[in-house]
Structure formats: C-alpha cells, structure tokens
Amino acid sequence: MHEALRKEIETYEKRTPRSREAHKKAVERLPLGVASNYRAYDPYPIFVREGKGGHIHDVDGNEYVDFNLCFGALMAGHCHPAVVSAVQKKLSTGTMFGMPHDMEWELAEEICKRFPVEMVRFGNSGTESTMHAVRLARAATGRDRIIKMEGGYHGLHDSALVSVKPKENEVGDPNAPNSVPGGEGIPKATLQNTLVAQFNDPASVERLFAKYPNEIAAVIVEPIMMNVGILMPDPGYHQALREITKKNGALLIFDEVKTGAKLARGGACEYFNIEPDIVCLAKSIGGGFSLAAFASTRRVMGLISDHRVFHGGTYNTNPVAMAAGLATFREVLTPAAYEHVNRLNKKLVDGYEKEVKKSGLDAYLASAGSNGALMFFPKTIRNYRDWLKIDSEIWRHYWFAMVNRGVMAQPYWWDEQWTVSVAHTDADIDRHLEAFAEIAPALAAAQKEPHVVTAAH
Ligand SMILES: Cc1ncc(COP(=O)(O)O)c(C=O)c1O
C-alpha cells in the first residue's frame, strides 16, 4: 500500500470510530458483518444512520453527498416526497394481501408505454427478475443453455453467478472463455448450461451458436456493462446480438436492472433503439423500495398464462412497493428529471475531465445518463479482460480520499459507478468536484510512484 493511501485510511478510521465498533459487533452475528457481500470492505464499512435527498449521515455524524445511492437504485434520491407520500397512504390501509389490486395493471401500463413489451410480471429484486427471464427463455425455446458475457452481472441465482469476477488465471482462452463459478455451491450441471462470451465481440457469440446448434435459449446482456465501472457497447453491438439471436431462434434478454430507469424513459431499449425479447427491471424503478419486473411479448408471457411456466411470490406487488413504483414512474422519472440528471452528470464529467488533464492523472471518464465512473486505465476498456488491468490501489486512494472530504463518490469497489439523482443540485456537483480537485494531484503523484497494480477482482 502506498503512503498516501495509508494516510487516507488512517484519516477514515479517525473519522468513523462508531462504524468500526458497529462492524466489530456485527461480525459476531452476520458473516463479514454485512447483509450483502458487496457491502464488505477493509478496514470496515461505513455504517449509515439516515439519508435525505442527495445526502446521508453515518453513525459518527459525518455527512456525505451521496453518489452511491444504494448501488444506483435511487435515482429518486433518499425519501423523495412523492414516494414518501404515496407509501405513507398505504401504510395505514394494508401493506400486503397476496391478492390482486388496481396498481398492478396501472404500473404494467406505465412499463408497456416506455418499453417495447406487452405484458409484465412483478417481483422484488433484480435477481428474481433475471431468474424468471432465463426460465421463460428456456421454456420458450425448449433449450437449456444460455450465453452471458464475461464480467456481466445478473444477480445471484445459479445460472447467472458464472464468470462474474473470474480471476486472471481462471478466465481461459479469450476466444473461448471458461464458465467460472462465482463461488462454491453452484452445480456443475448449471455451469455447463451457462456459456460465456466476450462483451463487444459478436463473433464470440456466433462461435457459441455454431458450437451448440439448437441448444441455446437466450443471450442475456447488460446493455451497458455497469459491473466493471462503465463499459459502453461498440456502435452496432446490440444490433448484431439482435440479429444473431433471431437467426438462431434464441431470445435476447436485456438486463436493465441498472439502466432501465436511469438511462432514459425507455431505458437502454430506447437509448440503443433495440427491441429485445425480454426486459428485466429493478433498482431505481422502486424509488427506494424493493420492486422488480420482467416483461416481454404476449407470446412469451403467455407461457405463464398457459400454466407452462410458473411464477409466484408472497411479496409480489405488495401495495407499499407498488405505490412507490407508481409514484416513481409518474412523478419522479419525468422528462424534466432526465434533463436534470443528464445536465448535472455532464457538468460532473466535464469537471472531472478538466482535473484529470490538469493533474496529469492517467485515467479517463466513462458516463451514460445519470451514471459515471473514473476509470484508472490509460485507454477505454472494451471488455472484462481490459477491466482486470484497472489500478485498484489508486482507485482505493481515490475512494477513501473522497469519503474523507464528505463525498461518497460511488459505492465502494472499483467495478461500480456513481449515480446522480433528481435530488442532487449544482451545489452538490460543485462540492464533488472541489473534493476531486483537492485530491487529484496526490493521486497523480501516487500513480507515478512504483506500486503494485493489483489485479482488479
Ligand atoms: C445488471 C444487474 N442485474 C441484476 C442485479 C441483481 O439485482 P438485485 O441485487 O436486486 O438482486 C444487479 C445488481 O446490482 C445488476 O446490476
């Protein structure tokens, strides 16, 4: 660890003694002291007390401008008044019934107006959404195998938890990547059914279709890979995936868990002008509540109507989450909101670019819609293997230094990105940029010192 990073971590520890104590207690009862592995990092994570709009306070009373926003699930910001008011009304009229109600049709309509889909089913998490999408695709084609991209993330079910963050010595031939389980407990049979291709390389997908004719049900893809910072598709990439899947009788699944609400009103489908067969939504559509959806054509969703594919769930469409979702679609994710976050994000990215240039930092900015990331790599990454070379040591220096200056620049981990919310203001962006301007020279200096560039996984 280089000296400047060591000092920032020292400062972090001085500022957050209550988080350290809370974590010490938590590890006794929760593995890693957290409820999701993504929340664990050294020396210990910040424990949060409350949030409002674009700001949060931790248990030590430190305030942060929050660009983490629950891993991008809060384009609405914390406690958006429209969401809070809609939810409050439901809290006194019943929070779950396990029976149909009007808001289901209403929210399905909102989704069908924005996305090229005809029918919708709801759930509670992105994991659920992609799990059901994959099952539908298998049923629709009578095939078992799926293709995912190396480094792509689609949640935690067995078929998806493959080659999410494989190590350099596990990935194998770039033209025929290995299917690497994301931990133990994933059946070998499942691994055989999840084939891995390279993002931005349609030929790698075609090779798999040629190798397994009539065996591949679907290609599932994050339209913009947002689990390796931000990785944009090459122009024409999604059109190529669309054509290859059609030609081979397979479905194209857009995992829009991250892009769905944030990229545009009609998500990546609108942004890239693509009609996938199935769209998966979660995170920011719920305005701060657990809400997810998967949606497709009448033909594909008809498999559920015909009792050929089963879908259920006790918590599905509970009135609280649905009220939050409706308020989010109707009152938060408005054309004016997209203008606002796009403008602020552009200002943020432009400001970063100016400082990167001025300081001589070897890094570039990647951005789309309300999201952005500072990528510590000299050239634009095109796939997961490029991302593996990101300088995670300098990234850690960046993250701790920003946190110490009251800016939660993005979630912890260098595979994430920041989100600008409707609640953020010009002053919040100015504060973010001021903090970065203060630390950029130290980052540039540390980058020039000899240090071990740890593999980024
Ligand atoms: C693209 C993508 N798909 C699926 C998921 C899983 O969503 P959840 O954490 O709600 O299960 C995530 C979560 O980060 C995601 O980024």
The ligand as a MOL file (V3000), in Angstrom:
LIG
                    3D

  0  0  0     0  0            999 V3000
M  V30 BEGIN CTAB
M  V30 COUNTS 16 16 0 0 0
M  V30 BEGIN ATOM
M  V30 1 C -27.2870 -5.6320 -14.0510 0
M  V30 2 C -27.7800 -6.2370 -12.7690 0
M  V30 3 N -28.6110 -7.2950 -12.8160 0
M  V30 4 C -29.0840 -7.8700 -11.6990 0
M  V30 5 C -28.7370 -7.3980 -10.4570 0
M  V30 6 C -29.2640 -8.0540 -9.2190 0
M  V30 7 O -30.1900 -7.2370 -8.6080 0
M  V30 8 P -30.5580 -7.4440 -7.0560 0
M  V30 9 O -29.3590 -7.0550 -6.2830 0
M  V30 10 O -31.7410 -6.5450 -6.8550 0
M  V30 11 O -30.9110 -8.8790 -6.8940 0
M  V30 12 C -27.8780 -6.3060 -10.3590 0
M  V30 13 C -27.4690 -5.7840 -9.0460 0
M  V30 14 O -26.5780 -4.9820 -8.9020 0
M  V30 15 C -27.3770 -5.7100 -11.5430 0
M  V30 16 O -26.5210 -4.6790 -11.5050 0
M  V30 END ATOM
M  V30 BEGIN BOND
M  V30 1 1 1 2
M  V30 2 1 2 3
M  V30 3 2 2 15
M  V30 4 2 3 4
M  V30 5 1 4 5
M  V30 6 1 5 6
M  V30 7 2 5 12
M  V30 8 1 6 7
M  V30 9 1 7 8
M  V30 10 2 8 9
M  V30 11 1 8 10
M  V30 12 1 8 11
M  V30 13 1 12 13
M  V30 14 1 12 15
M  V30 15 2 13 14
M  V30 16 1 15 16
M  V30 END BOND
M  V30 END CTAB
M  END
